[in-house]
Amino acid sequence: MKVLALDTSNQAMSVAVTVDGQLMAETLLNHKKTHSEQLLPTIKRLLAASDLTPAALDRIVVADGPGSYTGIRIAVTTAKTLAYTLDRELVGVSSLAVLAANVTRTKALIVPLMDARRGNVFTGVYQWVDGQLTDVVADRHLALAQLLDEVRLLNQPAFFIGADVAKMRGQITDALGGAARFGEPVDDLPHASRLAALGAKLPPVSPITFVPRYLRLTEAETNWLKTHHDERHAPYVEKV
């Protein structure tokens, strides 16, 4: 299976091409606000380096959030367009799962974190079970303090992973002590090769109805609902 994997859900952008599970080419750019300019040229370059054309692909795998609203949409829109126009399989994978997959060969809990501001985080709790990355606790948007309370109750060592972990490290160690573990800096960034491996095992979805997983309302939707709470209405963010 020839797979193109895309992740622009946060500051770092990663793109990879794999063939039958073997990595052919991968790029990781950890530079803010250039994803819209860099994504398509990077895809073209990596396909060419892999001696593939877009038409040769079998599957498009995309990190579908949570993360930056704008960042998520860049990769998701590109993936949906490619899958639809090329009539290829499309698969979405949690951006948190992509981070969690960086921590291997451990039985400990894996807790990917993304700063969601105002003391909140996007997070989930993962663990390797029989060689499969499993979500022990589903991806959520919640207060960091609440997350740490819940992880402490699980009474297991936990790896915290993600580019935003460094600024939360003090609070994490204060809450969990020696049960908190931290990976190498390179593991805090998404790797599209991991995304491709996760996406190769999942069933495809329709590029027409596929939408990102934001895990919280946009600011515009929140403000709109404040002035329309007495009315019957459809969601502000519509599936298109």
C-alpha positions as CSV (number, residue, x, y, z in Angstrom):
1,M,0.0,0.0,0.0
2,K,1.3,3.4,-1.0
3,V,0.5,6.0,1.6
4,L,0.8,9.8,1.9
5,A,0.6,11.1,5.5
6,L,0.0,14.7,6.4
7,D,0.1,16.6,9.7
8,T,-0.2,20.3,10.0
9,S,-2.3,20.4,13.2
10,N,0.2,22.4,15.2
11,Q,3.4,24.4,14.8
12,A,5.4,21.5,13.3
13,M,4.4,20.2,9.9
14,S,5.3,16.6,8.9
15,V,4.7,14.8,5.6
16,A,5.7,11.2,4.8
17,V,5.4,8.7,2.0
18,T,5.4,5.0,2.8
19,V,5.2,1.9,0.6
20,D,4.0,-1.4,2.2
21,G,5.0,0.0,5.6
22,Q,8.4,1.0,4.5
23,L,9.3,4.7,4.9
24,M,10.4,6.2,1.5
25,A,10.6,9.9,2.4
26,E,9.7,12.2,5.3
27,T,10.0,15.9,6.1
28,L,9.5,17.6,9.5
29,L,9.4,21.4,9.5
30,N,9.1,23.0,13.0
31,H,8.4,26.6,11.9
32,K,5.2,28.5,12.7
33,K,2.7,29.8,10.2
34,T,4.2,28.4,6.9
35,H,2.1,25.3,6.5
36,S,-0.2,26.8,3.8
37,E,2.9,27.7,1.8
38,Q,5.0,24.6,2.4
39,L,2.5,21.7,2.3
40,L,1.9,21.2,-1.4
41,P,5.5,21.8,-2.5
42,T,6.6,19.3,0.2
43,I,4.1,16.7,-1.0
44,K,5.3,17.2,-4.6
45,R,9.0,16.9,-3.6
46,L,8.6,13.8,-1.4
47,L,6.5,12.0,-4.1
48,A,9.1,12.7,-6.7
49,A,11.9,11.5,-4.3
50,S,9.9,8.3,-3.9
51,D,9.5,7.9,-7.6
52,L,5.7,8.1,-7.2
53,T,3.0,10.2,-8.8
54,P,-0.2,11.3,-6.9
55,A,-2.1,8.8,-9.0
56,A,0.0,6.0,-7.7
57,L,-1.1,6.5,-4.1
58,D,-3.5,4.1,-2.5
59,R,-4.4,6.0,0.7
60,I,-4.2,9.5,2.2
61,V,-3.8,9.7,5.9
62,V,-4.2,12.9,7.8
63,A,-3.9,14.1,11.4
64,D,-7.4,15.5,12.0
65,G,-7.0,17.2,15.3
66,P,-7.1,18.5,17.9
67,G,-4.8,21.4,17.6
68,S,-4.7,24.7,15.8
69,Y,-8.0,25.3,14.0
70,T,-6.3,26.8,11.0
71,G,-3.5,24.2,11.0
72,I,-5.9,21.3,11.1
73,R,-7.9,22.7,8.2
74,I,-4.9,23.0,5.9
75,A,-4.0,19.3,6.0
76,V,-7.6,18.1,6.2
77,T,-8.7,20.2,3.2
78,T,-5.6,19.0,1.2
79,A,-6.2,15.4,2.1
80,K,-9.9,15.5,1.3
81,T,-9.2,17.2,-2.0
82,L,-6.6,14.6,-3.0
83,A,-8.7,11.7,-1.9
84,Y,-11.8,13.0,-3.7
85,T,-10.1,14.0,-7.0
86,L,-7.9,10.9,-7.2
87,D,-10.6,8.6,-5.9
88,R,-8.3,7.2,-3.2
89,E,-8.9,6.0,0.4
90,L,-8.9,8.7,3.1
91,V,-8.2,8.0,6.8
92,G,-8.2,10.4,9.8
93,V,-6.0,9.8,12.8
94,S,-6.0,11.7,16.1
95,S,-3.2,14.3,16.3
96,L,-2.7,13.2,19.9
97,A,-2.3,9.5,18.9
98,V,0.4,10.6,16.5
99,L,2.4,12.1,19.4
100,A,1.7,9.1,21.6
101,A,3.0,6.7,19.0
102,N,6.5,8.3,19.4
103,V,6.8,6.6,22.8
104,T,7.4,2.9,22.1
105,R,8.6,-0.2,24.0
106,T,6.9,0.8,27.2
107,K,4.0,-0.5,29.2
108,A,3.5,2.9,30.9
109,L,0.7,5.2,30.2
110,I,1.4,7.8,27.4
111,V,-0.2,11.2,27.8
112,P,0.1,13.5,24.8
113,L,-0.6,17.2,25.7
114,M,-1.4,20.3,23.7
115,D,-1.9,23.7,25.3
116,A,-5.5,24.8,24.8
117,R,-5.0,28.0,26.9
118,R,-6.6,29.3,30.1
119,G,-5.2,26.3,32.0
120,N,-6.7,23.8,29.7
121,V,-5.2,21.1,27.5
122,F,-6.1,18.8,24.6
123,T,-5.1,15.4,25.8
124,G,-5.8,11.7,25.9
125,V,-4.3,8.7,27.6
126,Y,-2.8,5.9,25.5
127,Q,-1.0,2.6,26.1
128,W,0.5,-0.1,24.0
129,V,-1.5,-3.4,24.3
130,D,-0.4,-6.4,22.4
131,G,1.5,-4.2,20.0
132,Q,-1.4,-1.9,19.3
133,L,-1.6,1.7,20.5
134,T,-4.9,1.9,22.5
135,D,-6.7,4.9,23.9
136,V,-7.2,4.2,27.6
137,V,-9.0,7.5,28.0
138,A,-10.6,9.2,25.0
139,D,-9.2,12.5,23.6
140,R,-10.7,15.5,25.5
141,H,-10.4,19.2,26.2
142,L,-10.1,19.7,29.9
143,A,-8.2,21.5,32.7
144,L,-4.7,20.4,33.2
145,A,-5.3,20.1,36.9
146,Q,-8.2,17.7,36.3
147,L,-6.1,15.6,34.0
148,L,-3.3,15.3,36.5
149,D,-5.8,14.2,39.2
150,E,-7.2,11.5,36.9
151,V,-3.8,10.2,35.9
152,R,-2.8,10.0,39.5
153,L,-5.8,7.9,40.2
154,L,-4.7,5.4,37.5
155,N,-1.7,4.7,39.7
156,Q,0.7,3.9,36.9
157,P,3.9,5.5,35.5
158,A,3.0,8.0,32.7
159,F,5.0,9.5,29.9
160,F,4.0,13.1,29.0
161,I,4.7,14.0,25.4
162,G,4.3,17.0,23.2
163,A,5.9,20.4,22.4
164,D,3.9,22.1,25.1
165,V,4.9,19.8,27.9
166,A,8.1,21.7,28.8
167,K,6.1,24.7,30.1
168,M,3.8,22.4,32.2
169,R,6.6,20.1,33.5
170,G,6.7,21.7,36.9
171,Q,3.0,21.3,37.5
172,I,3.1,17.7,36.2
173,T,6.0,16.7,38.5
174,D,4.4,18.5,41.5
175,A,1.2,16.5,41.0
176,L,2.7,13.1,40.1
177,G,6.3,13.0,41.4
178,G,8.3,10.1,40.3
179,A,5.4,8.6,38.3
180,A,5.8,11.3,35.7
181,R,8.2,10.6,32.9
182,F,9.3,12.6,29.9
183,G,10.6,11.7,26.5
184,E,13.3,13.2,24.3
185,P,12.7,16.5,22.6
186,V,12.5,14.9,19.2
187,D,9.6,12.8,20.5
188,D,7.6,15.9,21.3
189,L,7.0,16.6,17.6
190,P,4.7,14.8,15.2
191,H,6.2,12.4,12.8
192,A,4.2,11.6,9.7
193,S,5.8,8.2,9.4
194,R,4.1,7.3,12.7
195,L,0.9,8.7,11.3
196,A,1.1,6.6,8.2
197,A,1.6,3.4,10.3
198,L,-1.4,4.2,12.5
199,G,-3.6,5.1,9.5
200,A,-2.7,2.0,7.5
201,K,-4.6,-0.1,10.1
202,L,-7.8,2.0,10.1
203,P,-10.9,1.8,7.8
204,P,-11.3,4.6,5.3
205,V,-13.9,7.3,5.5
206,S,-15.8,9.3,3.0
207,P,-14.0,12.5,1.9
208,I,-17.4,14.2,1.5
209,T,-18.5,13.8,5.1
210,F,-15.2,13.7,6.9
211,V,-14.6,16.5,9.3
212,P,-11.8,17.3,11.8
213,R,-12.1,16.6,15.6
214,Y,-11.7,20.1,17.1
215,L,-12.8,18.9,20.6
216,R,-14.1,22.4,21.5
217,L,-16.1,25.1,19.9
218,T,-14.5,27.8,18.0
219,E,-14.5,31.3,19.6
220,A,-16.9,32.5,16.9
221,E,-19.3,29.6,17.7
222,T,-19.1,30.2,21.4
223,N,-19.9,33.9,21.0
224,W,-22.8,33.2,18.6
225,L,-24.4,30.7,21.0
226,K,-24.3,33.3,23.8
227,T,-26.7,35.5,21.8
228,H,-28.8,32.6,20.4
229,H,-29.3,30.3,23.4
230,D,-33.1,30.7,23.3
231,E,-33.5,29.8,19.7
232,R,-33.7,26.4,18.0
233,H,-30.8,26.2,15.6
234,A,-28.4,23.9,13.9
235,P,-24.7,24.0,14.9
236,Y,-22.8,27.1,14.0
237,V,-20.0,25.0,12.5
238,E,-21.7,23.1,9.7
239,K,-20.4,19.9,8.1
240,V,-19.6,20.6,4.5
